[in-house]
Amino acid sequence: MTYATYPSLVDRTVIVTGGATGLGAEFVRHFHAQGSRVGFVDIDTQSGNALARELGDGARFVPCDVRDIAALESALDSLLADLGAATVLVNNAAHDKRHSIPEVDSEYWSDRLAVNLNHQFFASRHLAPVMKSAGGGSIINLGSISAHIDLPNLVGYITAKAGIEGMTRAMARELGPDRIRVNCVIPGWVMTDRQLREIITPEAEEQIARSQSLSERVYPADVARMVLWLAADDSAMCTSQKWVVDGGWL
């Protein structure tokens, strides 16, 4: 297959959170291949440094635990200093650790919101003035199909992902006058290395086969191509929307 290239992404500065592995790494690679300057943060220092070395010029990694908002803002400032004003932010960092309701105490609940939701708001707030000064921008929040289907042992994660959808709409309305678009991408069950290694069981495969309209599995590149389009000028009048990439599950 042959896929689109986007002239408007050439030399555009893009920030990706959680960009060292999985979906985030796919986003970083795809933006870099489009000619963008890509900065990314992640708690996984080893994988982040390896990806930055692999891509070379135009890619910059800063280690960061996104739950620490002060550290996140400092990391974003470092990337801006190196790469220039960012007009694209992909809020991707997340962790879908399984947990039952009786296991969740207040500290763990707060941590699930911190790792899956809070940083999306604060990264967006931090970069919004930069985008405004640049004449506009695109913020792409990563939601999850899990907020719409039956999945047990994920109540904290699912609550955070549902919140992202509401946050997207509120931010789109407030930031629209500054020509900042805010959209939410909702991936289906994506075959990342971690999912294949730790989560995908024969039972999960059966659930996917029953639920998707398309028989093929969803891979990181499928989601990345949607993110590229939302970052590019081709989607200039698209904001406050949910974009589902799930093989026809929902």
C-alpha positions as CSV (number, residue, x, y, z in Angstrom):
1,M,0.0,0.0,0.0
2,T,1.0,3.6,-0.6
3,Y,0.2,6.2,2.1
4,A,-0.1,10.0,2.2
5,T,2.7,12.4,2.8
6,Y,1.9,15.9,4.2
7,P,4.0,18.9,3.0
8,S,2.6,20.9,5.9
9,L,4.4,18.7,8.4
10,V,7.8,19.3,7.0
11,D,9.9,21.3,9.5
12,R,6.9,21.4,11.9
13,T,7.9,20.9,15.6
14,V,5.9,18.1,17.1
15,I,5.9,16.9,20.8
16,V,4.9,13.4,21.7
17,T,4.4,12.2,25.3
18,G,5.1,8.6,26.1
19,G,7.1,8.4,22.8
20,A,9.8,5.8,23.6
21,T,7.8,2.6,23.0
22,G,4.5,1.2,21.6
23,L,2.1,3.6,20.0
24,G,4.2,6.7,21.0
25,A,7.3,5.4,19.3
26,E,5.3,4.7,16.1
27,F,4.0,8.3,16.2
28,V,7.6,9.6,16.6
29,R,8.8,7.5,13.7
30,H,6.0,8.6,11.4
31,F,6.4,12.3,12.1
32,H,10.1,12.0,11.6
33,A,9.6,10.3,8.3
34,Q,7.3,13.3,7.3
35,G,10.2,15.7,7.9
36,S,9.0,17.0,11.2
37,R,11.2,18.0,14.1
38,V,10.1,15.6,16.8
39,G,10.6,15.9,20.6
40,F,9.4,13.2,22.9
41,V,9.3,12.4,26.6
42,D,9.1,9.1,28.4
43,I,9.9,7.5,31.7
44,D,11.8,4.7,29.8
45,T,15.1,6.4,29.4
46,Q,16.9,3.4,27.7
47,S,14.3,3.0,25.0
48,G,13.9,6.8,24.5
49,N,17.7,7.2,24.0
50,A,17.8,4.2,21.6
51,L,15.0,5.7,19.5
52,A,16.6,9.1,19.4
53,R,19.9,7.5,18.2
54,E,18.0,5.4,15.6
55,L,16.3,8.5,14.1
56,G,19.2,10.9,14.4
57,D,18.8,14.5,13.3
58,G,15.4,16.0,13.9
59,A,14.6,13.8,16.9
60,R,15.2,14.8,20.5
61,F,14.4,12.8,23.7
62,V,14.1,14.1,27.3
63,P,13.5,11.6,30.1
64,C,10.5,12.5,32.2
65,D,7.8,11.0,34.5
66,V,4.7,12.7,33.2
67,R,3.1,12.3,36.7
68,D,5.5,15.0,37.9
69,I,3.9,18.1,36.3
70,A,6.8,20.4,37.1
71,A,9.3,17.9,35.5
72,L,7.0,17.6,32.5
73,E,6.8,21.3,32.0
74,S,10.6,21.6,32.3
75,A,11.1,18.8,29.7
76,L,8.7,20.5,27.3
77,D,10.7,23.8,27.7
78,S,13.9,21.9,27.0
79,L,12.4,20.5,23.8
80,L,11.1,23.9,22.7
81,A,14.6,25.4,23.2
82,D,16.2,22.7,21.0
83,L,13.5,22.3,18.3
84,G,11.6,25.6,18.2
85,A,8.0,26.5,18.8
86,A,5.8,23.4,18.8
87,T,2.5,23.6,16.9
88,V,1.6,19.9,17.4
89,L,1.2,18.1,20.7
90,V,0.3,14.4,20.8
91,N,-0.8,13.5,24.4
92,N,-0.1,9.8,24.3
93,A,1.5,8.7,27.6
94,A,-0.6,6.1,29.5
95,H,-0.5,2.8,31.3
96,D,-3.3,0.2,31.3
97,K,-2.2,-1.8,34.3
98,R,-5.0,-4.2,35.4
99,H,-6.6,-3.8,38.8
100,S,-9.8,-4.9,40.4
101,I,-12.1,-2.5,42.4
102,P,-11.2,-3.9,45.8
103,E,-7.5,-3.4,45.1
104,V,-7.8,0.3,44.4
105,D,-7.1,2.7,47.3
106,S,-7.0,6.5,47.1
107,E,-3.3,6.6,46.4
108,Y,-3.5,4.1,43.5
109,W,-6.6,5.9,42.1
110,S,-4.8,9.2,42.0
111,D,-1.9,7.5,40.3
112,R,-4.1,6.1,37.6
113,L,-5.5,9.5,36.9
114,A,-2.0,11.1,37.0
115,V,-0.5,8.7,34.5
116,N,-3.4,8.6,32.1
117,L,-5.2,11.9,32.3
118,N,-3.7,14.8,34.3
119,H,-0.6,15.3,32.2
120,Q,-2.7,15.7,29.0
121,F,-4.3,18.8,30.5
122,F,-1.1,20.3,31.8
123,A,1.0,19.6,28.7
124,S,-1.8,21.2,26.6
125,R,-2.0,24.2,28.9
126,H,1.7,24.7,28.8
127,L,2.0,24.6,25.0
128,A,-1.2,26.5,24.2
129,P,0.4,30.0,24.5
130,V,3.3,28.7,22.3
131,M,0.8,27.6,19.6
132,K,-1.2,30.9,19.9
133,S,1.9,32.9,19.3
134,A,2.7,30.7,16.3
135,G,-0.7,31.3,14.8
136,G,-2.4,28.1,15.8
137,G,-1.8,24.4,16.4
138,S,-3.1,20.9,16.8
139,I,-3.5,19.0,20.1
140,I,-4.2,15.3,19.7
141,N,-5.4,13.5,22.8
142,L,-5.3,9.7,22.9
143,G,-8.4,8.1,24.3
144,S,-9.3,4.4,24.3
145,I,-11.9,2.1,23.1
146,S,-11.9,0.7,26.6
147,A,-14.2,3.6,27.7
148,H,-16.9,2.2,25.3
149,I,-16.7,-1.6,25.6
150,D,-16.9,-4.2,28.3
151,L,-13.4,-4.7,29.9
152,P,-13.0,-5.8,33.5
153,N,-10.2,-4.8,35.9
154,L,-9.5,-1.4,34.4
155,V,-11.8,1.0,36.2
156,G,-9.1,3.6,36.9
157,Y,-7.8,3.6,33.4
158,I,-11.2,3.6,31.8
159,T,-12.3,6.5,34.0
160,A,-9.3,8.5,32.9
161,K,-9.8,7.7,29.2
162,A,-13.5,8.7,29.4
163,G,-12.4,12.0,31.0
164,I,-10.1,12.7,28.1
165,E,-13.1,12.8,25.7
166,G,-14.8,15.4,27.8
167,M,-11.6,17.4,28.3
168,T,-11.1,17.4,24.5
169,R,-14.4,19.0,23.8
170,A,-14.0,21.6,26.6
171,M,-10.5,22.5,25.4
172,A,-11.5,22.7,21.8
173,R,-14.1,25.3,22.6
174,E,-11.9,27.4,24.7
175,L,-8.8,27.3,22.5
176,G,-10.6,27.6,19.2
177,P,-10.4,31.4,19.0
178,D,-6.6,31.0,19.1
179,R,-6.8,28.7,16.1
180,I,-5.8,25.7,18.2
181,R,-7.6,22.5,17.2
182,V,-8.1,19.8,19.8
183,N,-9.2,16.3,18.8
184,C,-9.3,12.8,20.5
185,V,-8.1,9.7,18.7
186,I,-9.7,6.5,20.1
187,P,-7.7,3.4,19.1
188,G,-9.1,-0.1,19.2
189,W,-7.2,-3.0,20.6
190,V,-3.8,-2.2,19.1
191,M,-1.2,-4.9,18.6
192,T,1.8,-3.2,20.2
193,D,4.7,-5.3,21.4
194,R,3.5,-5.1,25.0
195,Q,0.0,-6.1,24.2
196,L,1.2,-9.1,22.2
197,R,3.6,-10.1,24.9
198,E,1.5,-9.5,28.0
199,I,-2.2,-9.1,27.3
200,I,-3.3,-10.8,24.1
201,T,-4.6,-14.3,24.9
202,P,-6.6,-16.8,22.8
203,E,-9.7,-15.5,24.6
204,A,-8.8,-11.9,23.7
205,E,-8.2,-12.9,20.1
206,E,-11.7,-14.5,20.1
207,Q,-13.2,-11.3,21.5
208,I,-11.5,-9.2,18.8
209,A,-12.6,-11.5,16.1
210,R,-16.3,-11.3,17.3
211,S,-16.3,-7.5,17.8
212,Q,-14.4,-6.0,14.8
213,S,-16.1,-5.5,11.5
214,L,-12.8,-5.9,9.7
215,S,-10.9,-9.1,10.2
216,E,-7.4,-7.6,10.2
217,R,-5.8,-6.6,13.5
218,V,-5.2,-2.9,14.3
219,Y,-1.5,-2.0,14.4
220,P,0.3,1.1,15.6
221,A,0.8,2.4,12.1
222,D,-2.9,2.4,11.5
223,V,-3.4,4.8,14.4
224,A,-0.3,6.9,13.5
225,R,-1.7,7.7,10.0
226,M,-4.8,9.2,11.7
227,V,-2.7,11.2,14.0
228,L,-0.6,12.5,11.1
229,W,-3.7,13.7,9.3
230,L,-5.0,15.5,12.4
231,A,-1.6,17.2,12.8
232,A,-1.5,18.3,9.2
233,D,-3.2,21.3,7.5
234,D,-5.4,18.8,5.6
235,S,-7.7,18.6,8.7
236,A,-7.7,22.4,9.3
237,M,-11.4,22.6,10.1
238,C,-11.6,19.5,12.2
239,T,-11.8,20.0,16.0
240,S,-13.7,18.8,19.1
241,Q,-14.1,15.4,17.5
242,K,-13.5,11.7,18.4
243,W,-11.7,9.8,15.7
244,V,-12.0,6.0,16.1
245,V,-9.4,3.6,14.7
246,D,-10.7,0.2,15.8
247,G,-11.5,-2.0,12.8
248,G,-15.2,-1.2,13.2
249,W,-15.7,-2.4,16.8
250,L,-17.7,0.6,18.0
